[in-house]
Amino acid sequence: MKLQHLSVLLFPFLPFVSASSREQIIMDSIREPFVPKTHAQPTLSDLLTVEQSASIFFSYARELELSKLLDDENSRTTLFVPTNKAVMALERKPHQGQGSYAIADDVEITEEEYETMSKENVERWVSVHIIPEYPISLEDEHQTMLDGKSISFKPISKGDTQKPEWTRVTLDDGARITKMKEASNGVLYLIDTAISPE
């Protein structure tokens, strides 16, 4: 008896629940085969993915729009990536900002303002480590992706001329290049000190 009452109540809604065969969308049963993206040489993004000593820098960089540059095969980019140890040694972490961009601990701001300021600080910090050209001479000064900030190099006085050029220079702020890896879209230099955006 209860079942009959239930069916009487639900029967008027049945047309809304079931769709006629004319209304049903036929899904394409033949799909294009998946073809993985392959490169003759890894991109900067690929190198950062496997370089464990650069994981902190990459975790900051991949959250930004400019990270597309690292995967773009047509870009020509030079990256100066601070090691995890260098990032951990910073007095203020990249999202906290530095100098006039520092987020003060004693000022009350909304969570939304904090998020916006943090993202801007990270973008400034990552941008100062990127030169949007490759190859570059390690004797000249080069503009980074952060407006008004450039990187120059100083020769190490007793550098062995038999070694690669990158082992014989320091960055203008004293950072040493510890490793170099080439990519299809540029070069990655690991450095022992983070570059200041100030």
BELDA-V278429 format. One record per residue. N is the residue number from 1. RES is the residue in three letters. PHI is phi in whole degrees, -180 to 180 (999 if undefined). NEAR is the number of other C-alpha atoms within 12 Angstrom. Layout:
BEGIN
N_RES_PHI_NEAR, N_RES_PHI_NEAR
END
This chain:
BEGIN
1_MET_999_7, 2_LYS_-65_8, 3_LEU_-64_10, 4_GLN_-64_10, 5_HIS_-65_10, 6_LEU_-65_12, 7_SER_-66_13, 8_VAL_-67_13, 9_LEU_-73_12, 10_LEU_-87_14, 11_PHE_-55_15, 12_PRO_-64_12, 13_PHE_-91_13, 14_LEU_-57_13, 15_PRO_-62_10, 16_PHE_-76_11, 17_VAL_-85_11, 18_SER_-94_13, 19_ALA_-105_12, 20_SER_-73_11, 21_SER_-65_8, 22_ARG_-70_8, 23_GLU_-86_10, 24_GLN_-78_9, 25_ILE_-86_10, 26_ILE_-89_9, 27_MET_-81_7, 28_ASP_-64_7, 29_SER_-84_8, 30_ILE_-104_8, 31_ARG_-97_8, 32_GLU_-68_7, 33_PRO_-66_7, 34_PHE_-72_7, 35_VAL_-119_7, 36_PRO_-66_6, 37_LYS_-77_12, 38_THR_-120_11, 39_HIS_-128_15, 40_ALA_-68_10, 41_GLN_-138_19, 42_PRO_-67_25, 43_THR_-83_34, 44_LEU_-59_41, 45_SER_-63_37, 46_ASP_-62_32, 47_LEU_-62_30, 48_LEU_-66_36, 49_THR_-64_21, 50_VAL_-98_15, 51_GLU_-84_25, 52_GLN_-60_19, 53_SER_-75_26, 54_ALA_-118_36, 55_SER_-65_26, 56_ILE_-69_28, 57_PHE_-57_42, 58_PHE_-66_36, 59_SER_-65_24, 60_TYR_-71_32, 61_ALA_-65_38, 62_ARG_-71_25, 63_GLU_-82_19, 64_LEU_-105_23, 65_GLU_-61_17, 66_LEU_-68_26, 67_SER_-66_27, 68_LYS_-61_20, 69_LEU_-60_28, 70_LEU_-71_37, 71_ASP_-103_29, 72_ASP_-77_21, 73_GLU_-65_23, 74_ASN_-90_18, 75_SER_-79_27, 76_ARG_-128_26, 77_THR_-132_38, 78_THR_-113_38, 79_LEU_-110_49, 80_PHE_-113_44, 81_VAL_-105_47, 82_PRO_-70_42, 83_THR_-67_32, 84_ASN_-56_25, 85_LYS_-61_20, 86_ALA_-66_29, 87_VAL_-68_31, 88_MET_-66_20, 89_ALA_-79_15, 90_LEU_-63_22, 91_GLU_-66_16, 92_ARG_-120_24, 93_LYS_-69_26, 94_PRO_-52_39, 95_HIS_-72_32, 96_GLN_-82_27, 97_GLY_80_31, 98_GLN_-136_25, 99_GLY_57_15, 100_SER_-70_12, 101_TYR_-99_25, 102_ALA_-66_26, 103_ILE_-87_27, 104_ALA_-69_18, 105_ASP_-73_11, 106_ASP_-94_7, 107_VAL_-101_10, 108_GLU_-87_11, 109_ILE_-136_15, 110_THR_-73_10, 111_GLU_-62_10, 112_GLU_-65_11, 113_GLU_-63_14, 114_TYR_-62_22, 115_GLU_-61_17, 116_THR_-63_18, 117_MET_-65_25, 118_SER_-62_29, 119_LYS_-64_26, 120_GLU_-64_29, 121_ASN_-64_33, 122_VAL_-64_38, 123_GLU_-63_32, 124_ARG_-62_34, 125_TRP_-65_41, 126_VAL_-67_41, 127_SER_-60_41, 128_VAL_-72_33, 129_HIS_-98_41, 130_ILE_-121_43, 131_ILE_-107_36, 132_PRO_-80_30, 133_GLU_-153_21, 134_TYR_-163_23, 135_PRO_-76_21, 136_ILE_-128_26, 137_SER_-89_18, 138_LEU_-88_27, 139_GLU_-113_19, 140_ASP_-102_17, 141_GLU_-99_17, 142_HIS_-131_30, 143_GLN_-73_22, 144_THR_-88_30, 145_MET_-75_27, 146_LEU_-92_27, 147_ASP_-51_20, 148_GLY_82_14, 149_LYS_-117_23, 150_SER_-127_26, 151_ILE_-120_36, 152_SER_-127_25, 153_PHE_-127_26, 154_LYS_-123_26, 155_PRO_-70_24, 156_ILE_-83_22, 157_SER_-56_11, 158_LYS_-110_12, 159_GLY_-70_16, 160_ASP_-75_14, 161_THR_-69_14, 162_GLN_-81_10, 163_LYS_-84_11, 164_PRO_-58_15, 165_GLU_-55_24, 166_TRP_-65_33, 167_THR_-83_28, 168_ARG_-105_24, 169_VAL_-135_31, 170_THR_-122_30, 171_LEU_-74_34, 172_ASP_-57_25, 173_ASP_-94_21, 174_GLY_96_20, 175_ALA_-65_32, 176_ARG_-102_30, 177_ILE_-85_36, 178_THR_-103_27, 179_LYS_-158_24, 180_MET_-132_25, 181_LYS_-135_29, 182_GLU_-92_25, 183_ALA_-126_31, 184_SER_-68_28, 185_ASN_-120_32, 186_GLY_154_35, 187_VAL_-139_35, 188_LEU_-116_40, 189_TYR_-111_40, 190_LEU_-83_40, 191_ILE_-123_34, 192_ASP_-89_28, 193_THR_-143_30, 194_ALA_-73_41, 195_ILE_-87_40, 196_SER_-82_36, 197_PRO_-76_31, 198_GLU_-83_22
END
